Amino acid sequence: MARATGWAQLRGLLRSRDFRLLYTTRLVSACADGIFQTALASYVLFNPEKATTPAETAWAFAALLLPYSIVGPFVGVCLGRWWRQRILVVSNLVKVALVMGVAGLVAGRSEGVAFFATAIAALGVNRLFLSALSAGLPRIVGDDVLVTANALS
């Protein structure tokens, strides 16, 4: 039997309702994450009401980069022990609560440790969410199109 070409695999993936839902979830999450990170950096680094100190700049970069180091090593263990569907739902709800908490801290003009800890936690939960999306992909698509699905995702 001849193998399907890349374009045929892509068309087949896009016909799959489950793949489209997973892919749409990934795109929406990535857009929201980018907006949150941009807003965080803009608030800390480009706030016209105050001059940003070097310490605040370091905290901002830590908030953007620490989730990869803090959450990353433990994600595989969590994904192996818990249902991926539950991780997707719960982590998304926790992320919403944390982002709302960051919004409340910004509204209250809080710029201390609580602000950065909440921002780091929100981005860390998002790492878990995105990893669960990736881990769920092999259960959604067949082995014959897994490489194409990963490339698209």
Number of C-alpha atoms within 10 A of each C-alpha: 3 4 8 12 9 12 10 12 18 15 11 14 21 15 11 12 11 15 19 14 12 16 19 13 15 17 13 11 16 14 12 12 15 12 12 17 17 13 13 21 17 13 16 21 18 13 11 10 7 9 11 14 11 10 9 16 14 11 19 21 15 15 24 19 14 16 20 14 10 14 17 15 10 11 16 14 10 14 17 11 8 10 12 19 12 11 20 19 12 14 21 19 13 15 21 15 14 20 18 14 17 24 17 13 17 14 9 9 10 14 14 11 10 13 19 22 16 21 25 23 21 26 25 23 23 23 19 24 24 19 18 23 20 18 15 17 18 15 12 17 19 12 11 11 18 17 15 16 22 12 8 10 15
